[in-house]
Amino acid sequence: MALPNRLGLHARPIARIVALAGEHSVSVSVRNVSRGTGPADGRSLTALATLAARQGDEVAFTAAG
C-alpha cells in the first residue's frame, strides 16, 4: 500500500500499529518496499520509525499467528 498522508509513517500512525499488534496474538512485520528498509517489528515504535516511510512510499505489512 502507498502511504497517502503528507507526513508518511510518523509517531501517531506508528503508535496505532504498535497498539493494534499488541491487541492480538500475532507477529507483525513491516517493510518499506520503496526504500528497501525493514522488515521492522510491528510491536516496536523505534523499529517502525527506522523505516523512514514518507508519503507515497510503498509499505508491506505481514502478520502471522
Secondary structure as UniProt FT lines:
FT   TURN            6..7
FT   HELIX           11..23
FT   TURN            24..25
FT   STRAND          27..32
FT   TURN            33..36
FT   STRAND          37..41
FT   TURN            42..43
FT   HELIX           45..49
FT   TURN            50..51
FT   TURN            55..56
FT   STRAND          58..64
//
